[in-house]
Amino acid sequence: MNSNNRGHFPFVNSSSSSESSDEFDEWLGYENEAMEIEEQIAINMIARNNYVIHQLLLIQQSDQEATMAESPVQMNLVPTEATSESFAEYGQVIEASSDGDLFGPNDAQLDLSRGTPRFYIMRLEGRTLGFSTITHHANVTQCLGSIGGHVWYLGVAKPSLIEDVDRERVGDNVESGSDGHLYAPPTVEEVRVFRFSGPKFVKLNRGTWHAGPLFSDSSMDFYNLELSNTNEVDHTTHSFKKKNGVIFRFEDSTSSS
C-alpha cells in the first residue's frame, strides 16, 4: 500500500488494529448517540404538536360552550302525573298501603349498601319551575317526599351509568363522575318533568338524573333518604345550559294543596 494513502480510511491502520477498533467503537457510539437525539427530537415535536392541537380543541370547545351559555334555547315541557306506571323507567312512586301488609314489589326497593343511610328533613326555598342542570347519584337509591302532600315537580332523565346501558349505544360518549364511575351524559330529548301530589314519595333508581324538587310555593319541606356522604362524594351534575345550550321551563298545572 502506498504510504501516501494512510489516514484516508480511519478504521484501517496497519500500525495498530486495536487502535482502529477503538476508533470505530468511538465513532459508532457518536452515531448511536446522534440517532437517539434525533429520535427524541422527533418524538418531542410530535408530542408538542399533539399538545397544541389538544389546547386548540379545548379553546374551541370552551368558546362554543360560552356561546351556548350566553344565549340558551328555552325548551318548554309539559308535566306528567307521577304514577307507578309512568315513572317506572326512573324509579318507583310509593303510595299508602294497609297496615300489616308484608314487604313486596310495591314497597321501595332500596339500595343503601354502599354507606351509612341518612334520613332527614330538608327545607328548600326560592325554587322556580325551570332548570338548566341535572344530577345523579351512582351509589344510592334516593327517596324524596313532600311533608304535607303538597304539589311539587321533578325533572328527570333515565340512568346512564355505563354498567346499566348497552356500551354499543353509548359509543365513545363517556364521561367520568364525581367518584370515578363512568356514565353517558343525558340528552336533551330524554328529559321529562313529573308532578307529585298527595301522600306519596318517590324512590329514584341508582343513577337516575334529577332536577329538583321544584315548586311554586316560597318554601317547602321534604324528607330525604340517601347516604351520609351523598352530597360530598356522589354528586355528578350535567349542565344543559353549558353543554347543550338549552334550559327547561314548565308551568304549574294546578295550585298546591
Summary of the structure (lengths in Angstrom):
residues: 257
radius of gyration: 32.4
end to end distance: 115.7
largest distance: 118.2
contacts: 693
relative contact order: 0.21
helix: 29%
strand: 29%
